[in-house]
């Protein structure tokens, strides 16, 4: 099936504010609101060709997509698209919001590293008790940083680390060389972990990366090493990480975890060497203007029968 024979004519948005921000829509594209709690606003669900998923809690609405029997295209507002293909089937094309969250997530990754190494989290707790406690802390300068993930966000993190004068080692799916130097393969993680002060995890969640940072990798890290996860919680073995952190051997600074939200009685909440943020990596002031620009580009491409950006699964149209 050619793109022109299967053009996306009707696409829904999760809320009216986003629809209005993206408009006016290109000629030939009709927009509507579908919040997935009820039927699309003023539209038969059978007429829905394309769907923009909500940014937050998208996983909770995936089951509703089965009601759109003629669905051809799903646009995520997140970089990760885990669970979407399973919900809609192989015939539906899926695009991510890769690039939209790169700057914000890279900022948080570096911020978590700095806050943990320099003891800013400890200083905040001390401030609440009016306690002045001077101690020598680790600097990010001269730290051996292992960056697990070399995609768009990984590249942005690497760029932001350069001014801090770190010793950076990058890990991808397979060993290779690129314009920035050598990329090690994931099969080298245990060996590389032994010479790491800070591990930053930013690889996508796939069948191959689920539990990639397992007990063996964590055990190979030196005492006092810091694990930073801004990817997906399930990339890191939660039980193994918790055991290492609660024991005091490792430190963690995490924006994601498995499960989310972290249960209120989970031991990580009380671990002094754990720093936790509630999955806010991409949710900043930079998000809205960047997602609007991406959606405008996507709709323009679809209206012309062209392939959209960030296509992670081609479906029937572009397969």
ZADREN-785542 format. One line per 8 residues: number of its first residue (from 1); their letters; for each residue x, y, z of N, C-alpha, C. Coordinates in steps of 0.02 Angstrom, whole numbers. Layout:
! ZADREN-785542
NUM) A) X Y Z X Y Z X Y Z; ...
END
This chain:
! ZADREN-785542
1) XXXXXXXX) 42 -60 0 0 0 0 44 62 0; 32 107 -46 73 167 -50 48 219 0; 92 264 20 71 317 67 12 357 41; 10 372 -24 -44 413 -51 -110 377 -50; -108 310 -54 -170 271 -54 -196 262 17; -157 276 66 -177 266 136 -163 328 177; -175 386 147 -160 449 182 -200 455 246; -169 487 295 -203 500 359 -248 561 350
9) XXXXXXXX) -313 550 356 -360 605 345 -387 635 411; -392 593 462 -421 615 526 -376 593 582; -355 640 623 -310 625 679 -337 657 742; -333 621 797 -359 647 860 -303 669 906; -320 716 950 -274 743 999 -303 729 1068; -261 719 1119 -287 702 1185 -323 758 1221; -313 821 1199 -348 877 1231 -353 934 1181; -400 978 1192 -413 1033 1145 -357 1084 1144
17) XXXXXXXX) -324 1095 1200 -270 1144 1202 -215 1124 1153; -197 1060 1150 -145 1038 1104 -168 1044 1032; -230 1026 1019 -257 1032 951 -254 1105 928; -273 1151 971 -273 1222 951 -202 1249 944; -156 1224 985 -87 1248 981 -55 1225 916; -72 1166 892 -42 1139 831 -74 1171 769; -136 1193 774 -171 1220 716 -144 1287 691; -168 1307 633 -216 1271 591 -186 1210 558
25) XXXXXXXX) -225 1157 551 -200 1095 523 -193 1102 447; -149 1063 418 -139 1066 345 -203 1045 308; -208 1068 247 -265 1050 205 -270 974 199; -331 949 205 -341 877 198 -337 838 262; -317 872 317 -313 838 383 -366 867 429; -407 823 457 -458 844 505 -435 825 575; -442 871 622 -422 858 691 -482 853 736; -477 812 787 -530 805 836 -498 789 904
33) XXXXXXXX) -538 792 957 -514 778 1024 -539 709 1045; -493 667 1068 -510 602 1096 -468 594 1159; -502 596 1217 -467 589 1280 -466 517 1305; -495 472 1266 -495 399 1278 -541 379 1335; -569 426 1371 -616 409 1423 -686 399 1394; -700 432 1338 -764 427 1303 -749 423 1228; -802 427 1188 -793 426 1116 -759 491 1093; -727 490 1034 -698 553 1008 -751 607 1002
41) XXXXXXXX) -733 668 1013 -779 725 1013 -804 739 942; -869 726 930 -899 740 866 -875 697 809; -852 637 825 -821 595 774 -834 522 791; -849 483 739 -856 411 749 -786 381 754; -776 338 803 -709 309 814 -685 270 753; -731 246 712 -712 209 652 -679 254 600; -688 320 607 -659 367 559 -589 389 579; -565 367 636 -499 389 661 -444 351 624
49) XXXXXXXX) -402 390 588 -344 361 553 -281 366 596; -276 422 632 -215 434 670 -231 459 740; -186 446 787 -197 465 857 -132 494 885; -138 551 919 -84 577 960 -98 556 1032; -53 518 1061 -63 494 1129 -50 550 1179; -79 545 1238 -62 594 1291 10 587 1312; 38 641 1338 107 639 1361 114 599 1425; 73 615 1475 76 580 1539 27 522 1541
57) XXXXXXXX) 48 467 1571 6 408 1580 -22 380 1515; 18 383 1463 -4 357 1398 -19 282 1402; 19 246 1443 8 174 1448 -62 156 1472; -93 201 1510 -159 187 1539 -214 189 1486; -201 220 1428 -254 227 1378 -243 182 1317; -189 143 1317 -174 103 1257 -229 53 1241; -262 28 1293 -316 -21 1281 -372 8 1240; -384 74 1246 -438 106 1209 -426 108 1134
65) XXXXXXXX) -363 102 1113 -347 106 1042 -378 50 1002; -394 -6 1035 -424 -62 999 -492 -44 971; -524 9 998 -589 30 973 -584 65 906; -524 88 888 -514 122 824 -494 70 771; -543 39 741 -531 -17 697 -494 0 633; -494 64 613 -460 84 552 -397 125 566; -371 119 625 -312 157 645 -252 138 602; -216 188 578 -157 177 536 -93 205 566
73) XXXXXXXX) -99 255 612 -40 291 635 -49 314 706; 3 304 747 3 327 817 65 370 827; 55 429 854 109 475 870 115 480 946; 172 461 973 185 468 1045 212 537 1059; 201 561 1121 232 623 1142 294 610 1185; 314 547 1187 372 526 1226 426 498 1180; 487 495 1205 541 464 1167 532 389 1165; 513 359 1221 500 287 1224 432 271 1196
81) XXXXXXXX) 426 214 1164 362 192 1135 344 122 1159; 372 101 1216 360 34 1241 285 23 1255; 260 -33 1232 191 -53 1243 144 -34 1188; 163 13 1145 116 37 1093 105 -15 1039; 159 -44 1014 152 -94 961 111 -154 984; 121 -174 1046 83 -230 1073 9 -213 1076; -7 -149 1087 -77 -128 1094 -112 -121 1026; -76 -100 975 -109 -84 911 -95 -135 856
89) XXXXXXXX) -45 -178 865 -30 -227 813 21 -203 763; 44 -250 722 98 -235 675 78 -190 618; 14 -186 602 -7 -148 544 -9 -73 554; -5 -50 615 -11 21 630 59 52 637; 71 107 601 135 142 605 140 180 671; 201 184 698 212 217 762 271 264 756; 262 326 779 316 375 780 327 399 851; 389 411 869 406 436 936 415 512 933
97) XXXXXXXX) 427 540 992 443 611 997 517 621 1009; 557 579 980 630 584 988 654 655 971; 696 681 1013 722 749 1004 687 801 1046; 622 790 1057 584 839 1096 609 844 1168; 627 787 1197 646 784 1267 722 782 1278; 760 785 1224 832 773 1230 867 823 1276; 856 887 1264 891 938 1303 871 935 1377; 806 928 1390 783 928 1460 808 867 1497
105) XXXXXXXX) 805 809 1465 827 748 1498 902 749 1510; 939 776 1462 1012 782 1471 1028 829 1528; 991 884 1534 1000 929 1591 991 893 1657; 937 854 1661 923 820 1724 977 768 1740; 1000 732 1689 1052 682 1700 1113 714 1732; 1136 768 1703 1195 802 1730 1179 832 1799; 1119 858 1807 1100 886 1870 1099 834 1926; 1074 775 1911 1073 721 1961 1143 700 1980
113) XXXXXXXX) 1187 696 1930 1256 678 1944 1288 730 1991; 1282 793 1973 1312 846 2014 1282 847 2084; 1216 842 2089 1184 846 2154 1207 790 2199; 1213 729 2171 1234 672 2212 1307 676 2231; 1351 689 2181 1422 691 2195 1440 747 2244; 1411 805 2235 1429 863 2276 1389 867 2341; 1344 819 2352 1307 817 2415 1254 870 2422; 1226 893 2367 1174 944 2371 1112 917 2405
121) XXXXXXXX) 1096 853 2392 1038 823 2424 1048 819 2500; 1109 803 2521 1124 801 2592 1120 871 2623; 1144 921 2586 1142 990 2611 1071 1014 2621; 1026 993 2577 955 1012 2584 926 982 2648; 942 919 2661 917 888 2723 947 923 2784; 1012 939 2781 1044 974 2837 1013 1043 2849; 996 1076 2794 967 1143 2800 903 1142 2841; 863 1090 2832 800 1085 2869 811 1080 2944
129) XXXXXXXX) 871 1057 2963 887 1050 3034 934 1104 3058; 949 1153 3014 994 1207 3033 1065 1183 3048; 1087 1132 3011 1152 1101 3026 1203 1120 2972; 1259 1148 2994 1315 1166 2949 1367 1110 2954; 1375 1074 2899 1420 1016 2900 1467 1019 2840; 1529 1036 2853 1578 1041 2799 1611 973 2790; 1613 950 2727 1649 888 2712 1673 890 2640; 1727 854 2626 1753 851 2558 1712 801 2519
137) XXXXXXXX) 1689 822 2460 1648 780 2417 1683 767 2351; 1658 718 2315 1686 702 2249 1666 757 2199; 1711 771 2154 1697 818 2099 1679 778 2037; 1639 808 1993 1627 776 1929 1690 777 1886; 1730 828 1894 1794 831 1858 1836 769 1874; 1864 740 1823 1908 682 1828 1872 617 1845; 1805 618 1849 1769 555 1862 1768 513 1798; 1768 447 1808 1762 400 1753 1687 386 1742
145) XXXXXXXX) 1660 412 1688 1588 409 1675 1574 358 1620; 1530 311 1635 1508 261 1586 1438 279 1563; 1431 299 1500 1367 320 1472 1337 261 1433; 1283 233 1459 1252 175 1427 1193 199 1386; 1205 207 1321 1155 234 1275 1185 291 1235; 1186 284 1170 1219 334 1128 1171 362 1074; 1106 359 1088 1057 389 1043 1055 464 1050; 998 493 1032 992 566 1033 1003 597 1102
153) XXXXXXXX) 972 569 1154 980 597 1220 1050 581 1246; 1075 521 1232 1143 504 1253 1194 552 1224; 1184 571 1161 1230 618 1129 1227 686 1163; 1166 707 1183 1160 771 1218 1192 769 1287; 1186 713 1321 1219 706 1386 1295 710 1377; 1320 674 1326 1392 674 1314 1418 745 1301; 1381 784 1263 1402 853 1249 1404 895 1312; 1356 884 1356 1354 924 1418 1406 902 1468
161) XXXXXXXX) 1431 841 1462 1483 817 1507 1553 843 1488; 1562 860 1425 1628 881 1402 1659 937 1443; 1622 991 1459 1654 1045 1497 1674 1026 1568; 1648 970 1592 1664 949 1661 1728 908 1665; 1760 897 1608 1825 864 1607 1823 794 1636; 1774 755 1614 1768 686 1637 1805 640 1589; 1815 579 1612 1841 525 1569 1781 485 1547; 1758 497 1485 1694 470 1462 1705 406 1420
169) XXXXXXXX) 1666 355 1438 1664 293 1399 1592 281 1379; 1580 267 1315 1512 259 1289 1498 186 1272; 1435 167 1283 1413 98 1270 1350 99 1227; 1352 62 1173 1293 53 1130 1275 -20 1126; 1229 -35 1080 1209 -105 1072 1267 -148 1050; 1304 -123 1001 1362 -159 975 1422 -113 972; 1481 -142 976 1543 -103 972 1551 -74 902; 1574 -12 898 1584 20 833 1622 85 846
177) XXXXXXXX) 1640 118 792 1671 184 795 1626 234 760; 1622 294 788 1584 348 755 1626 411 756; 1595 467 739 1633 530 735 1661 552 802; 1633 528 857 1656 548 923 1706 499 953; 1721 445 917 1769 397 943 1740 327 947; 1762 288 996 1741 218 1001 1680 211 1045; 1634 168 1023 1576 148 1061 1584 74 1079; 1582 59 1143 1588 -10 1165 1521 -45 1159
185) XXXXXXXX) 1522 -111 1154 1461 -150 1150 1433 -166 1218; 1368 -181 1221 1336 -197 1284 1364 -260 1316; 1394 -303 1276 1423 -364 1303 1487 -350 1344; 1510 -287 1344 1570 -269 1382 1553 -235 1448; 1489 -232 1465 1468 -192 1523 1501 -213 1588; 1504 -278 1601 1532 -301 1664 1605 -280 1670; 1642 -288 1616 1713 -269 1616 1721 -194 1625; 1681 -155 1590 1686 -82 1594 1664 -56 1661
193) XXXXXXXX) 1616 -88 1692 1590 -65 1756 1643 -63 1810; 1691 -107 1805 1743 -110 1856 1787 -49 1860; 1787 -8 1807 1828 52 1805 1783 114 1797; 1727 115 1833 1677 167 1826 1661 200 1893; 1661 266 1893 1639 304 1952 1566 323 1948; 1543 339 1887 1474 360 1876 1447 323 1814; 1392 288 1822 1359 255 1766 1294 292 1753; 1286 317 1691 1224 351 1671 1189 306 1620
201) XXXXXXXX) 1126 290 1634 1087 245 1592 1035 285 1553; 1039 281 1486 992 317 1444 975 277 1381; 978 211 1386 961 169 1330 886 157 1328; 856 149 1268 783 136 1264 766 68 1296; 704 61 1316 681 -3 1343 657 -47 1286; 691 -102 1275 671 -152 1226 679 -221 1258; 661 -272 1221 671 -340 1248 744 -352 1264; 788 -322 1223 860 -333 1232 888 -294 1291
209) XXXXXXXX) 858 -238 1309 885 -196 1362 849 -203 1429; 794 -240 1430 759 -251 1493 805 -288 1541; 819 -258 1599 865 -289 1647 937 -289 1625; 955 -245 1577 1023 -242 1552 1073 -228 1609; 1056 -180 1652 1098 -165 1709 1075 -211 1765; 1104 -271 1764 1082 -323 1810 1127 -328 1871; 1115 -378 1912 1153 -386 1973 1227 -394 1960; 1245 -429 1906 1316 -439 1890 1350 -374 1872
217) XXXXXXXX) 1316 -332 1832 1345 -267 1813 1352 -223 1874; 1301 -221 1916 1303 -179 1975 1357 -202 2024; 1364 -267 2031 1414 -294 2076 1485 -278 2053; 1493 -269 1987 1559 -253 1960 1580 -181 1972; 1532 -137 1987 1549 -67 2000 1589 -61 2065; 1637 -15 2067 1676 -6 2129 1632 20 2186; 1655 9 2247 1620 36 2305 1614 112 2298; 1555 138 2312 1545 211 2310 1525 237 2241
225) XXXXXXXX) 1521 193 2191 1502 216 2124 1429 241 2124; 1415 285 2077 1348 315 2071 1313 289 2008; 1251 266 2017 1209 243 1961 1155 294 1949; 1153 322 1888 1103 371 1870 1059 342 1814; 994 339 1825 949 311 1774 898 364 1753; 903 385 1690 855 432 1661 823 400 1599; 825 334 1595 799 298 1537 729 273 1552; 722 209 1566 661 178 1589 680 135 1649
233) XXXXXXXX) 636 130 1697 652 95 1758 672 23 1747; 639 -11 1700 651 -83 1691 718 -98 1657; 754 -48 1634 821 -61 1606 869 -83 1661; 855 -62 1723 896 -79 1781 858 -129 1824; 891 -180 1847 861 -228 1893 846 -192 1959; 783 -180 1973 763 -140 2031 785 -172 2096; 775 -237 2102 792 -271 2165 867 -269 2177; 906 -281 2124 979 -280 2131 1004 -210 2148
241) XXXXXXXX) 976 -159 2116 997 -90 2131 979 -72 2203; 919 -90 2223 897 -74 2291 943 -106 2342; 960 -170 2331 1004 -205 2378 1072 -171 2384; 1101 -150 2328 1166 -118 2328 1164 -49 2362; 1110 -13 2350 1105 55 2378 1089 53 2453; 1041 11 2471 1022 7 2542 1080 -19 2584; 1122 -61 2555 1180 -86 2591 1232 -32 2603; 1228 23 2563 1276 77 2568 1335 70 2521
249) XXXXXXXX) 1337 16 2483 1395 6 2439 1393 52 2378; 1334 61 2348 1327 104 2290 1281 163 2307; 1284 215 2265 1238 271 2268 1195 270 2206; 1136 298 2210 1095 305 2149 1062 373 2148; 1052 397 2087 1013 458 2074 968 441 2016; 904 431 2029 860 401 1979 798 444 1967; 780 449 1903 718 483 1884 664 432 1866; 684 370 1859 639 316 1838 652 255 1880
257) XXXXXXXX) 601 212 1886 608 152 1926 555 103 1902; 563 41 1922 513 -10 1907 495 -44 1973; 433 -32 2000 376 1 1968 375 76 1981; 332 111 1944 318 182 1956 244 191 1969; 226 234 2017 272 266 2064 303 216 2112; 360 234 2140 392 190 2189 346 185 2250; 331 125 2273 287 118 2331 311 158 2391; 264 186 2429 281 231 2485 324 198 2537
265) XXXXXXXX) 318 131 2544 357 96 2595 421 65 2567; 440 85 2506 500 56 2476 562 81 2512; 611 37 2524 670 57 2563 713 110 2529; 708 120 2464 749 172 2432 732 241 2457; 668 252 2477 649 319 2499 690 341 2560; 710 294 2602 745 311 2663 821 300 2658; 844 279 2600 916 268 2592 951 335 2584; 999 350 2628 1033 415 2626 1074 425 2562
273) XXXXXXXX) 1094 371 2529 1134 377 2468 1092 369 2406; 1026 381 2411 981 380 2354 952 450 2343; 951 472 2281 919 534 2261 866 516 2209; 804 535 2222 748 514 2180 709 574 2155; 698 577 2089 652 626 2060 596 586 2025; 534 614 2022 475 576 2000 463 576 1925; 510 550 1886 504 543 1813 486 610 1781; 530 658 1790 519 725 1764 570 745 1711
281) XXXXXXXX) 607 696 1685 662 712 1639 643 757 1581; 587 743 1548 569 783 1490 515 834 1503; 487 835 1563 430 877 1577 453 945 1603; 473 988 1557 497 1055 1574 465 1107 1529; 484 1168 1537 458 1223 1496 476 1213 1422; 527 1173 1409 547 1162 1339 501 1114 1302; 460 1076 1340 421 1024 1308 367 1050 1261; 324 1095 1286 266 1115 1246 285 1145 1178
289) XXXXXXXX) 329 1195 1174 344 1222 1108 377 1171 1062; 416 1125 1090 450 1076 1048 403 1022 1023; 355 1000 1065 308 950 1041 261 980 990; 242 1043 999 199 1076 950 234 1080 883; 297 1099 882 333 1104 818 340 1035 785; 353 984 826 358 917 797 292 895 766; 237 904 803 172 884 777 153 922 713; 171 985 710 158 1023 649 197 993 590
297) XXXXXXXX) 259 975 601 298 943 548 269 875 529; 247 838 578 219 772 564 155 777 523; 112 823 540 49 831 504 61 856 433; 110 899 424 126 923 357 150 865 314; 192 822 343 215 764 305 157 718 288; 114 704 337 58 659 325 10 687 272; -1 753 273 -47 783 225 -21 776 154; 45 771 147 76 764 81 89 691 63
305) XXXXXXXX) 67 645 107 79 574 94 150 553 105; 189 594 143 259 578 155 269 542 222; 326 510 228 342 475 290 357 525 345; 327 517 405 341 563 460 409 551 491; 433 597 531 496 588 567 487 536 623; 544 512 647 546 469 706 503 407 700; 497 380 640 457 320 629 494 260 657; 467 232 712 501 175 743 470 109 721
313) XXXXXXX) 409 111 693 378 51 664 338 74 604; 351 47 543 321 74 482 248 54 471; 225 0 502 156 -22 491 145 -40 419; 81 -38 398 65 -56 329 83 0 280; 81 62 304 89 117 257 160 123 231; 208 122 277 277 133 257 320 70 262; 288 13 270 324 -50 277 349 -76 210
END
